[in-house]
Amino acid sequence: MKAKFLLAGLVAASAILVPATTASAADTSDHCWTSTTTLTDRPDSGFVGGTWALDHLTRTTVICLVEPEAQNDDLKAMVTKSTPETFVAPTWTYHATVTDGGTFDATKNPSTGGAIPPTHGTVNGHFTQDFTSKVLVGHFEIDGFIWDNIGRHQGGNGESFSGTDPSSTSDWVQYVFAGNGKDPDSFKSEGMNQDWTWTYQTKCGKEDQDQWIDAADNNAGDPAHDAGAITGAICPSPSGSPSGSPSVTPSTSGSTSSGGGSLPVTGFPTGLALIVGGVLLLLGVILAAVGYRRRHESDPETWENY
């Protein structure tokens, strides 16, 4: 596309430009905007390739016009139309920050590609990207005029997508800013900056269990660079055995402490055994006394001698 644009055509295609009859005397600007998108069942590739998990994310994209104050003359010319009929559009510089937060459901270990039991965990990550464009985006009020076209460069905002839609992560910022079009003047970038990172974690209760980090500085999750792994291991019980299989180990005295009580090796409570023994002993004494009295009641002479 040629570098020269008719200003009227540029305004019609890119912004809403009206006199700000109610605007304050001071110039104002909003050169950052946000797009929030819900992504479900999004395939996630591991270190060895292939899909190891499905992610369920809230993806937040913030795009900012870089140093707009340094281009005040160009801003004023764009917003107020105080230019010749033919206008050479400047190149604007933007910075995007993309943040992910959500959960994952894994069936493979991302480090090795080996199968694991179905495993659920959390994922958090981010990356940044710088790009340039011939399109001025933002909300500006200058000399009583308003330039506002943020809504046209907020792709995916408030929407939900499943699977790989609407864009790959590497093309995400272009999707938000310029849609899926490939107009070379609307978006030029060398790709994601080398600060990208995603951390995947599983927990046993409140304690961390497994962690795998997929990042630019560890060769995209390379286990040789201490990236970790998601193993799908079963959480241990408080006694140290696998969850669902608690164990009781007798002590050296033949009993095991449990909640303040004790159990003999047979498993019969010691306290209960003592109570039963005492009752039986008392019952024996009573029966002996009753038998003794009956014998003497049947022999009056003998009874009188006592």
MOFEN-V112084 format. One record per residue. N is the residue number from 1. RES is the residue in one small letter. OMEGA is omega in whole degrees, -180 to 180 (none if undefined). Layout:
n->N res->RES omega->OMEGA
n->N res->RES omega->OMEGA
//
This chain:
n->1 res->m omega->-180
n->2 res->k omega->-178
n->3 res->a omega->-177
n->4 res->k omega->179
n->5 res->f omega->167
n->6 res->l omega->-175
n->7 res->l omega->-179
n->8 res->a omega->179
n->9 res->g omega->179
n->10 res->l omega->180
n->11 res->v omega->-177
n->12 res->a omega->-176
n->13 res->a omega->-168
n->14 res->s omega->-171
n->15 res->a omega->170
n->16 res->i omega->-174
n->17 res->l omega->-179
n->18 res->v omega->174
n->19 res->p omega->-179
n->20 res->a omega->-175
n->21 res->t omega->180
n->22 res->t omega->-177
n->23 res->a omega->177
n->24 res->s omega->-178
n->25 res->a omega->-178
n->26 res->a omega->175
n->27 res->d omega->178
n->28 res->t omega->178
n->29 res->s omega->173
n->30 res->d omega->-173
n->31 res->h omega->171
n->32 res->c omega->176
n->33 res->w omega->-171
n->34 res->t omega->172
n->35 res->s omega->-179
n->36 res->t omega->-173
n->37 res->t omega->176
n->38 res->t omega->-179
n->39 res->l omega->-180
n->40 res->t omega->180
n->41 res->d omega->-178
n->42 res->r omega->-178
n->43 res->p omega->-179
n->44 res->d omega->-178
n->45 res->s omega->-180
n->46 res->g omega->-177
n->47 res->f omega->-177
n->48 res->v omega->-180
n->49 res->g omega->-178
n->50 res->g omega->-179
n->51 res->t omega->178
n->52 res->w omega->-177
n->53 res->a omega->170
n->54 res->l omega->-178
n->55 res->d omega->176
n->56 res->h omega->-164
n->57 res->l omega->160
n->58 res->t omega->-177
n->59 res->r omega->-179
n->60 res->t omega->-179
n->61 res->t omega->176
n->62 res->v omega->179
n->63 res->i omega->-179
n->64 res->c omega->169
n->65 res->l omega->-174
n->66 res->v omega->175
n->67 res->e omega->179
n->68 res->p omega->-179
n->69 res->e omega->-180
n->70 res->a omega->-179
n->71 res->q omega->-175
n->72 res->n omega->-179
n->73 res->d omega->178
n->74 res->d omega->178
n->75 res->l omega->-178
n->76 res->k omega->180
n->77 res->a omega->-180
n->78 res->m omega->-171
n->79 res->v omega->-174
n->80 res->t omega->-178
n->81 res->k omega->180
n->82 res->s omega->-177
n->83 res->t omega->172
n->84 res->p omega->-178
n->85 res->e omega->178
n->86 res->t omega->-173
n->87 res->f omega->176
n->88 res->v omega->-176
n->89 res->a omega->177
n->90 res->p omega->174
n->91 res->t omega->-179
n->92 res->w omega->-179
n->93 res->t omega->-177
n->94 res->y omega->176
n->95 res->h omega->-179
n->96 res->a omega->173
n->97 res->t omega->-179
n->98 res->v omega->-178
n->99 res->t omega->178
n->100 res->d omega->173
n->101 res->g omega->180
n->102 res->g omega->-176
n->103 res->t omega->176
n->104 res->f omega->174
n->105 res->d omega->-172
n->106 res->a omega->172
n->107 res->t omega->179
n->108 res->k omega->173
n->109 res->n omega->-176
n->110 res->p omega->-179
n->111 res->s omega->-173
n->112 res->t omega->-175
n->113 res->g omega->180
n->114 res->g omega->-179
n->115 res->a omega->176
n->116 res->i omega->174
n->117 res->p omega->177
n->118 res->p omega->-172
n->119 res->t omega->-179
n->120 res->h omega->179
n->121 res->g omega->-179
n->122 res->t omega->178
n->123 res->v omega->175
n->124 res->n omega->-179
n->125 res->g omega->180
n->126 res->h omega->169
n->127 res->f omega->176
n->128 res->t omega->179
n->129 res->q omega->176
n->130 res->d omega->179
n->131 res->f omega->177
n->132 res->t omega->180
n->133 res->s omega->172
n->134 res->k omega->-178
n->135 res->v omega->174
n->136 res->l omega->-180
n->137 res->v omega->177
n->138 res->g omega->175
n->139 res->h omega->-177
n->140 res->f omega->174
n->141 res->e omega->-176
n->142 res->i omega->177
n->143 res->d omega->177
n->144 res->g omega->178
n->145 res->f omega->180
n->146 res->i omega->171
n->147 res->w omega->-177
n->148 res->d omega->178
n->149 res->n omega->-177
n->150 res->i omega->-176
n->151 res->g omega->-179
n->152 res->r omega->-178
n->153 res->h omega->-176
n->154 res->q omega->-175
n->155 res->g omega->178
n->156 res->g omega->-176
n->157 res->n omega->179
n->158 res->g omega->-178
n->159 res->e omega->178
n->160 res->s omega->-179
n->161 res->f omega->179
n->162 res->s omega->179
n->163 res->g omega->-177
n->164 res->t omega->179
n->165 res->d omega->-4
n->166 res->p omega->-174
n->167 res->s omega->171
n->168 res->s omega->179
n->169 res->t omega->-179
n->170 res->s omega->179
n->171 res->d omega->-171
n->172 res->w omega->-176
n->173 res->v omega->177
n->174 res->q omega->178
n->175 res->y omega->-178
n->176 res->v omega->-174
n->177 res->f omega->-169
n->178 res->a omega->-176
n->179 res->g omega->-179
n->180 res->n omega->178
n->181 res->g omega->-178
n->182 res->k omega->178
n->183 res->d omega->-176
n->184 res->p omega->179
n->185 res->d omega->-178
n->186 res->s omega->-179
n->187 res->f omega->175
n->188 res->k omega->-177
n->189 res->s omega->174
n->190 res->e omega->177
n->191 res->g omega->-179
n->192 res->m omega->174
n->193 res->n omega->-176
n->194 res->q omega->175
n->195 res->d omega->-175
n->196 res->w omega->-180
n->197 res->t omega->173
n->198 res->w omega->-180
n->199 res->t omega->-180
n->200 res->y omega->-177
n->201 res->q omega->168
n->202 res->t omega->-177
n->203 res->k omega->167
n->204 res->c omega->-172
n->205 res->g omega->178
n->206 res->k omega->-177
n->207 res->e omega->176
n->208 res->d omega->177
n->209 res->q omega->180
n->210 res->d omega->176
n->211 res->q omega->174
n->212 res->w omega->-179
n->213 res->i omega->178
n->214 res->d omega->-171
n->215 res->a omega->178
n->216 res->a omega->-175
n->217 res->d omega->174
n->218 res->n omega->176
n->219 res->n omega->175
n->220 res->a omega->175
n->221 res->g omega->-178
n->222 res->d omega->179
n->223 res->p omega->177
n->224 res->a omega->178
n->225 res->h omega->176
n->226 res->d omega->180
n->227 res->a omega->-178
n->228 res->g omega->-178
n->229 res->a omega->170
n->230 res->i omega->-171
n->231 res->t omega->-177
n->232 res->g omega->-178
n->233 res->a omega->178
n->234 res->i omega->180
n->235 res->c omega->176
n->236 res->p omega->174
n->237 res->s omega->180
n->238 res->p omega->-179
n->239 res->s omega->177
n->240 res->g omega->178
n->241 res->s omega->-180
n->242 res->p omega->-179
n->243 res->s omega->-180
n->244 res->g omega->180
n->245 res->s omega->-180
n->246 res->p omega->-179
n->247 res->s omega->175
n->248 res->v omega->-176
n->249 res->t omega->179
n->250 res->p omega->176
n->251 res->s omega->-178
n->252 res->t omega->179
n->253 res->s omega->178
n->254 res->g omega->178
n->255 res->s omega->-178
n->256 res->t omega->180
n->257 res->s omega->178
n->258 res->s omega->177
n->259 res->g omega->177
n->260 res->g omega->178
n->261 res->g omega->178
n->262 res->s omega->-180
n->263 res->l omega->172
n->264 res->p omega->-178
n->265 res->v omega->-180
n->266 res->t omega->-179
n->267 res->g omega->179
n->268 res->f omega->-176
n->269 res->p omega->-178
n->270 res->t omega->-179
n->271 res->g omega->-180
n->272 res->l omega->179
n->273 res->a omega->179
n->274 res->l omega->-180
n->275 res->i omega->180
n->276 res->v omega->179
n->277 res->g omega->180
n->278 res->g omega->179
n->279 res->v omega->180
n->280 res->l omega->179
n->281 res->l omega->180
n->282 res->l omega->179
n->283 res->l omega->179
n->284 res->g omega->179
n->285 res->v omega->-179
n->286 res->i omega->-179
n->287 res->l omega->179
n->288 res->a omega->-179
n->289 res->a omega->179
n->290 res->v omega->179
n->291 res->g omega->180
n->292 res->y omega->-177
n->293 res->r omega->-179
n->294 res->r omega->179
n->295 res->r omega->-178
n->296 res->h omega->176
n->297 res->e omega->179
n->298 res->s omega->179
n->299 res->d omega->-174
n->300 res->p omega->-177
n->301 res->e omega->179
n->302 res->t omega->-178
n->303 res->w omega->-177
n->304 res->e omega->180
n->305 res->n omega->-176
n->306 res->y omega->none
//
